[in-house]
Amino acid sequence: MTEVAFQDTETVKHIEFPRPGRPDLRARRKRLFLGLGAALAVAGAAYWALADGDHVATDNAYVNADAAQVTPLVAGPVASVVVVNTQTVRRGDILLRLDDTDARLALARAEAEYQRVRRQFGQATATSGALASQVMAGEADIARARAQVDIASSALTKARVDLDRRASVADSGAVSGEELTSARNGFTTAQGNLAQARAGLAQALAARGAAQGSLAANNALITGASVDTHPDVLAAKAKLDQARIDLARTVIRAPIDGVVTNRQVQIGQRINAGAAVMTIVPVRAVYVDANFKEGQLGRVRAGQPVTLTSDLHGAGVVYHGRVAGFSGGTGSAFSLIPAQNATGNWIKVVQRLPVRITLDPAELAAHPLRVGLSMEAEIDVAGKE
């Protein structure tokens, strides 16, 4: 700097002027900071290209689970509800009970019908024995009727001979008219007896045929079956078993381990079969559905490792999982009103495909999650499957 002195009678003032060619210190510092920033940006870009290029991430991920809807299989009024929302249950635990009065009456009717059919089978077996005896008695009746026919036939032959002998000598007066008339009456009686004997034989044959038909019909119902294998008995047994099952179904139990959610039933309410009364969520078996953009999935494969964090526990809790598989379609493809892209005014929208990620059970036990919670997922696409 050049100093110029102006001397006054009272004061001497010094004025400094910038020397030409000497840069300002602040400008130099500014340029230095800009250079450092550019270097950091280049380093960050290089790190992203070399390291983060092997990872794909999304915050569009949510906890999900294969929840079980509890639906009664029989209708009836609710007698008691044992559980409440947020309660943890084990498979087989009682959730609620229905009034079982009607089911018990139905079971009693089915039991009575089952016993009746079993006795009916025993009766049919005894009937077959009686009909077999009738057939044997019919054979004896036929033999007796045939003997009577033979006797009547012989008597008719004798009566014809007697009548012919007396008729041949009637003109000579060797026999009286009364004797001739008696011989004719005897012949007529013999004819009637033979006709009667033949009718008796026909009746005996018919009776035996009827007995044989009844025996065959009855045997068709029981032949080849026992009291435990007869169709009528089996049908009655099936109704009895169904009645027992319906009675057991008035006690509704938990189908899986989990937490009771969305309970929609109260005591005294009448519910129909198939109506949803509550949901059991298996919180120890939850998974994550991560919705990645379609451009991120080129290198994603099943089995690759995934790190996840949740909004619930924060970034300090890291979950480790694996890619389990991919959805069969994007969310928009299965929406209530799917997008119709075959139109004139079309704008391309990047689609997301759900990727299912399984979690470590031990980590889930230490830091439980609930269905619907938000997650952030990062897949190591360079990791081994």
Secondary structure, DSSP 8 states (H G I E B T S, - for coil): -EEEEEE-SS-EEEEEE--TT---HHHHHHHHHHHHHHHHHHHHHHHHHHTGGGEEEEEEEEEE---EEE--SS-EEEEEE---TT-EE-TT-EEEEE--HHHHHHHHHHHHHHHHHHHHHHHHHHHHHHHHHHHHHHHHHHHHHHHHHHHHHHHHHHHHHHHHHHHHTTTTTSS-HHHHHHHHHHHHHHHHHHHHHHHHHHHHHHHHHHHHHHHHHHHHHHTT--TTT-HHHHHHHHHHHHHHHHHHTTEEE-SSSEEEE-----TT-EE-TT---EEEE-GGG-EEEEEEEGGG-TT--TT-EEEEEETTTEEEEEEEEEEEEE-SS-TGGGSSS-----SSS------EEEEEEEE-HHHHHHS---TT-EEEEEEETTS--
